[in-house]
Every structure is written in structure tokens, then in C-alpha cells.
Amino acid sequence: MEQLISSTQNPRIKRLLTLQQKSSERRQSGLFVVEGRRELLNCIAAGYEVESVFCKTTETDPPDVEGVVKGCECFLVSPSVYERIAYRGSTEGVVAIVRARSRRLDELLLSENPLLVVLESVEKPGNLGAVLRSADAAAADAVIVCDPLTDLYNPNLIRASIGACFTVPTVACTSEECIAFLNGHHIQILTAQLQDSKLYDAADMTGPTAIVMGTESTGLTDVWRLAADAHIRIPMLGRLDSLNVSVSAAILLFEAVRQRKEAN
């Protein structure tokens, strides 16, 4: 454990803050920030390499990081510095800088009866993080993000997913690449849309299935509507015509889980 860092002007702290705030810096450096012991453990279990760890301490209560990380730089930071680098107060006093990994479609290990979530042009990292939580809960094979408008290592995404971004294989690609991948693996494409659609529980999700959703504002583009094997919708009984994409994902994923359980 290195010496105590007590100033936010420390070069290591300034670098960490830049990684949190700027996606361009994350892309150029190949590094990102993970906050929280649970999230960091999930990250390490997924095979990511930790570069450095920053632990909050006081003179009477130094942190115990034994068993969390080994073979990387560890720094103690004062409570005031930790307050500056942490977004949440309940993260066990641990923030880490981690090396990013890129995963390709052809690297996905699919089950015999895969269930996937596909998101087109997702904008809000919090929504993507919430979708990943639902995908983890439903034991989905992967989440594929097509033409993303947010990077997959955005701190808000990691926080919202509470580490599911590490437990669920996640790939970014173009819509065309994804459609070719799904067709090549004989995975049916179900697009969530209002137009020309049937109720979601009328669709057969017992076989290999990809549930495809777009943005709440514009929905899916025509490339997905034309590629779909079926169009499905969630009934809207009030005055609004759409749900948050993370809520929709949870409903559709667990309909697939229900159908598959009954089929077995």
C-alpha cells in the first residue's frame, strides 16, 4: 500500500477524475473506473486487469483490501479525496482504474437455446445499466448494443448495472453486423414496436430468440423492422404509448423465461 493521498490535485487523482468524466480519455487510454467492492469483484471475476486501486481510510480505520486485488498499485486516500472521486457513499471505500477489453460478436459463447437482448442506438447509460441487470437476472446469453451513443464503460452505466456489465457478455457493433450474426446462428428476431405488432405473450420465445428494442423517442429503424421475424408490443392501457426501455426489457425477458420454464 502506497502513501496517503490527501489532495485532489494529486496527478493520480486528476487522472482518475478525467477517466470518469471523459469518454474520449477512456477510449484513448483503454482504461475505465469501477467504484465499489462488489462491482470490482465482479469485474475481476470476469477477467479484467486492475491497474490501480484507491481506498478510503482514516487514521483509526484503514481499509482491508486483501483478497480484493493483488499485483496492482494500491493507494490510500483521505475521506475528503474519496468524497471527490466517489459518486456514492455506500461503496465500501474502493475505487479502481481497470483496463478495458473489447469483445466481438464471434467471441460470444452462446447456450444451446440462446436468449439475447439487442438495443439500437441506446442513449442513456443508466438505461443500459438497468437492462444489463435484467439480463443478468434472466440469465440472458448476452446484450448486444448496436450503433451505441454511449460507451460501454461509462461510470453511470457501471453504477446502474451494479456490476452486471461484467457478468453479462456485452458487445457493441453495427445493426447490420448484428443481424447477420443472428441469422447465421438461426436466432429469431423479435422487435418491440407499436406498428404492425402482436401482443408479446402471443410470440413464441421458447426457441433461440433475440429481443430487439430501440430508443424511447424514435423506436427502431427500418433496418430492424424489415429484418424481424415478428413484431411484438406490450399493451399500454393508459395515455402514454411507451415504457422506459429498461422496464420493457425486463417484461419481455421474463416472458421468455416463463415460456421456457413451462415448455420444460
C-alpha positions as CSV (number, residue, x, y, z in Angstrom):
1,M,0.0,0.0,0.0
2,E,1.4,3.4,-1.0
3,Q,1.4,6.6,1.0
4,L,-1.7,8.5,1.8
5,I,-3.1,10.8,-0.9
6,S,-4.7,13.8,0.7
7,S,-5.1,16.3,-2.2
8,T,-7.4,16.3,-5.2
9,Q,-4.5,18.0,-7.1
10,N,-2.5,14.8,-6.9
11,P,-1.8,13.7,-10.6
12,R,-3.2,10.2,-10.0
13,I,-6.5,11.7,-8.7
14,K,-6.7,14.1,-11.5
15,R,-6.2,11.3,-14.0
16,L,-8.9,9.2,-12.3
17,L,-11.3,12.1,-12.5
18,T,-10.6,12.6,-16.2
19,L,-11.3,9.0,-16.9
20,Q,-14.6,9.3,-15.1
21,Q,-15.7,12.4,-16.9
22,K,-14.4,12.0,-20.5
23,S,-15.3,9.1,-22.8
24,S,-12.6,10.3,-25.2
25,E,-10.0,9.7,-22.5
26,R,-11.4,6.2,-21.8
27,R,-11.2,5.3,-25.5
28,Q,-7.7,6.7,-26.0
29,S,-6.2,5.2,-22.8
30,G,-8.1,1.9,-22.8
31,L,-8.9,2.4,-19.1
32,F,-12.1,3.0,-17.1
33,V,-13.2,3.4,-13.5
34,V,-15.0,1.0,-11.3
35,E,-16.5,2.1,-8.0
36,G,-17.5,-0.3,-5.2
37,R,-16.2,-3.6,-3.8
38,R,-19.0,-5.7,-5.3
39,E,-18.6,-4.2,-8.7
40,L,-14.8,-4.6,-8.6
41,L,-15.1,-8.3,-7.6
42,N,-17.4,-8.9,-10.5
43,C,-15.0,-7.1,-12.7
44,I,-12.1,-9.2,-11.6
45,A,-14.1,-12.4,-11.8
46,A,-14.8,-11.5,-15.5
47,G,-11.1,-11.5,-16.2
48,Y,-10.4,-7.7,-16.3
49,E,-7.0,-6.5,-15.3
50,V,-6.9,-3.9,-12.5
51,E,-4.3,-1.2,-12.9
52,S,-4.7,0.6,-9.5
53,V,-7.0,0.8,-6.5
54,F,-7.8,3.8,-4.3
55,C,-9.1,3.0,-0.8
56,K,-10.6,5.5,1.6
57,T,-9.0,5.5,5.1
58,T,-8.8,7.2,8.4
59,E,-6.1,7.1,10.9
60,T,-8.1,4.7,13.1
61,D,-9.8,2.6,10.4
62,P,-7.6,1.6,7.5
63,P,-9.3,-0.4,4.8
64,D,-8.7,-4.1,4.2
65,V,-8.2,-4.8,0.5
66,E,-6.6,-8.2,1.0
67,G,-8.3,-10.6,-1.3
68,V,-9.9,-7.9,-3.5
69,V,-6.9,-7.2,-5.7
70,K,-3.4,-8.5,-5.9
71,G,-0.4,-7.4,-8.0
72,C,-1.6,-3.8,-8.7
73,E,-0.8,-0.4,-7.2
74,C,-2.9,0.4,-4.2
75,F,-3.3,3.9,-2.7
76,L,-4.8,5.2,0.4
77,V,-6.9,8.4,0.0
78,S,-8.2,10.7,2.7
79,P,-12.0,10.9,3.2
80,S,-12.2,14.3,1.5
81,V,-10.4,13.0,-1.6
82,Y,-12.6,9.9,-1.6
83,E,-15.7,12.1,-1.4
84,R,-14.5,13.8,-4.6
85,I,-13.8,10.6,-6.6
86,A,-16.8,8.6,-5.5
87,Y,-20.4,9.1,-6.7
88,R,-21.9,7.1,-3.9
89,G,-21.2,6.9,-0.2
90,S,-22.0,3.2,0.2
91,T,-19.3,1.7,-1.9
92,E,-17.1,0.3,0.8
93,G,-14.4,2.9,0.2
94,V,-13.0,1.4,-3.0
95,V,-12.5,2.9,-6.5
96,A,-10.3,1.3,-9.1
97,I,-8.8,2.0,-12.5
98,V,-9.2,-1.0,-14.8
99,R,-8.0,-1.9,-18.3
100,A,-10.8,-2.1,-20.8
101,R,-11.5,-5.2,-23.0
102,S,-13.3,-5.3,-26.3
103,R,-15.5,-8.3,-27.1
104,R,-16.5,-9.2,-30.7
105,L,-19.7,-11.0,-31.8
106,D,-17.7,-14.0,-32.9
107,E,-16.3,-14.3,-29.4
108,L,-19.8,-14.8,-27.7
109,L,-20.3,-18.2,-26.2
110,L,-24.0,-19.0,-26.8
111,S,-26.0,-21.6,-25.0
112,E,-27.9,-24.3,-26.9
113,N,-31.1,-22.2,-26.6
114,P,-29.8,-18.6,-26.6
115,L,-31.7,-15.6,-25.3
116,L,-30.3,-12.2,-26.2
117,V,-31.2,-8.6,-25.8
118,V,-30.4,-6.2,-28.6
119,L,-30.5,-2.4,-28.2
120,E,-30.3,0.0,-31.1
121,S,-28.7,3.4,-30.5
122,V,-29.3,3.5,-26.8
123,E,-28.5,7.0,-25.5
124,K,-28.7,6.9,-21.7
125,P,-26.1,4.9,-19.8
126,G,-28.4,4.4,-16.9
127,N,-31.0,2.7,-19.1
128,L,-28.4,0.4,-20.5
129,G,-27.1,-0.4,-17.0
130,A,-30.7,-1.3,-15.9
131,V,-31.2,-3.5,-18.9
132,L,-28.0,-5.4,-18.0
133,R,-29.3,-6.0,-14.5
134,S,-32.5,-7.5,-16.0
135,A,-30.4,-9.6,-18.5
136,D,-28.4,-11.0,-15.6
137,A,-31.5,-11.8,-13.6
138,A,-33.0,-13.6,-16.6
139,A,-29.7,-15.4,-17.4
140,A,-29.6,-14.0,-20.9
141,D,-26.7,-15.0,-23.0
142,A,-25.6,-11.5,-24.0
143,V,-26.6,-7.9,-24.6
144,I,-25.7,-6.5,-28.0
145,V,-25.6,-2.8,-28.4
146,C,-26.0,-1.6,-32.0
147,D,-24.7,1.8,-33.1
148,P,-24.3,2.9,-29.5
149,L,-24.5,6.5,-28.5
150,T,-22.8,5.9,-25.1
151,D,-19.6,4.0,-24.4
152,L,-19.8,0.7,-22.5
153,Y,-17.5,1.8,-19.7
154,N,-19.4,5.0,-18.8
155,P,-19.4,5.3,-15.0
156,N,-23.2,5.8,-14.9
157,L,-23.7,2.6,-16.8
158,I,-21.4,0.6,-14.4
159,R,-23.2,2.1,-11.4
160,A,-26.7,1.4,-12.8
161,S,-25.8,-2.2,-13.6
162,I,-24.3,-2.8,-10.2
163,G,-21.7,-4.9,-11.9
164,A,-23.9,-6.7,-14.4
165,C,-21.9,-5.1,-17.2
166,F,-19.2,-7.6,-16.1
167,T,-21.5,-10.6,-15.5
168,V,-23.4,-10.4,-18.8
169,P,-21.3,-10.5,-22.1
170,T,-21.8,-7.2,-23.8
171,V,-20.8,-6.4,-27.4
172,A,-21.0,-3.2,-29.4
173,C,-21.4,-3.4,-33.2
174,T,-23.5,-2.1,-36.1
175,S,-27.1,-3.2,-36.7
176,E,-26.1,-4.9,-40.0
177,E,-23.4,-6.9,-38.2
178,C,-25.8,-8.0,-35.5
179,I,-28.5,-9.0,-38.0
180,A,-26.0,-11.1,-39.9
181,F,-24.8,-12.7,-36.7
182,L,-28.4,-13.6,-35.5
183,N,-29.3,-15.0,-38.9
184,G,-26.1,-17.0,-39.1
185,H,-27.0,-18.6,-35.7
186,H,-30.7,-19.2,-36.6
187,I,-31.9,-16.9,-33.8
188,Q,-35.3,-15.4,-34.3
189,I,-35.6,-11.6,-34.2
190,L,-38.5,-10.2,-32.2
191,T,-38.7,-6.4,-32.5
192,A,-40.6,-4.4,-29.9
193,Q,-42.7,-1.8,-31.7
194,L,-46.2,-0.4,-31.8
195,Q,-46.7,-0.7,-35.6
196,D,-48.0,-3.9,-37.1
197,S,-47.4,-6.0,-34.0
198,K,-48.9,-8.6,-31.8
199,L,-49.0,-8.8,-28.0
200,Y,-45.7,-10.0,-26.6
201,D,-47.2,-13.0,-24.8
202,A,-48.5,-14.3,-28.2
203,A,-45.0,-14.7,-29.5
204,D,-43.2,-18.0,-29.1
205,M,-39.9,-17.3,-27.2
206,T,-39.1,-20.9,-26.3
207,G,-36.5,-21.2,-29.1
208,P,-33.4,-19.2,-29.8
209,T,-34.6,-15.6,-29.5
210,A,-33.2,-12.0,-29.7
211,I,-35.4,-9.3,-28.2
212,V,-34.7,-6.0,-30.1
213,M,-35.6,-2.6,-28.7
214,G,-34.9,1.0,-29.8
215,T,-34.9,4.3,-28.2
216,E,-38.0,5.6,-26.4
217,S,-38.2,8.7,-28.6
218,T,-37.8,7.2,-32.1
219,G,-38.1,3.5,-31.7
220,L,-36.4,1.1,-34.1
221,T,-35.1,2.0,-37.5
222,D,-36.4,0.3,-40.6
223,V,-33.4,-2.0,-40.9
224,W,-34.6,-3.9,-37.8
225,R,-38.3,-3.8,-38.7
226,L,-37.5,-5.4,-42.0
227,A,-35.2,-8.0,-40.5
228,A,-37.7,-9.1,-37.9
229,D,-39.3,-12.5,-37.8
230,A,-42.1,-11.0,-35.7
231,H,-43.1,-7.6,-34.2
232,I,-44.3,-7.6,-30.6
233,R,-45.7,-5.0,-28.2
234,I,-46.5,-4.5,-24.6
235,P,-50.1,-3.3,-24.1
236,M,-50.4,0.3,-23.0
237,L,-53.6,0.9,-21.1
238,G,-53.0,4.5,-20.1
239,R,-52.5,7.7,-22.0
240,L,-48.8,7.2,-22.8
241,D,-47.6,5.0,-25.6
242,S,-44.3,3.7,-24.3
243,L,-42.4,2.4,-21.3
244,N,-38.8,3.0,-20.3
245,V,-36.6,0.7,-22.3
246,S,-35.3,-1.0,-19.2
247,V,-38.8,-1.8,-18.0
248,S,-39.8,-3.1,-21.4
249,A,-36.7,-5.3,-21.4
250,A,-37.5,-6.8,-18.1
251,I,-41.1,-7.6,-19.1
252,L,-40.0,-9.2,-22.3
253,L,-37.1,-11.1,-20.9
254,F,-39.2,-12.7,-18.1
255,E,-41.9,-13.6,-20.5
256,A,-39.3,-15.6,-22.3
257,V,-38.2,-17.1,-19.0
258,R,-41.8,-18.0,-18.2
259,Q,-42.4,-19.7,-21.6
260,R,-39.2,-21.7,-21.4
261,K,-39.9,-22.9,-17.9
262,E,-43.4,-24.0,-18.9
263,A,-42.1,-25.7,-22.0
264,N,-39.7,-27.8,-19.9
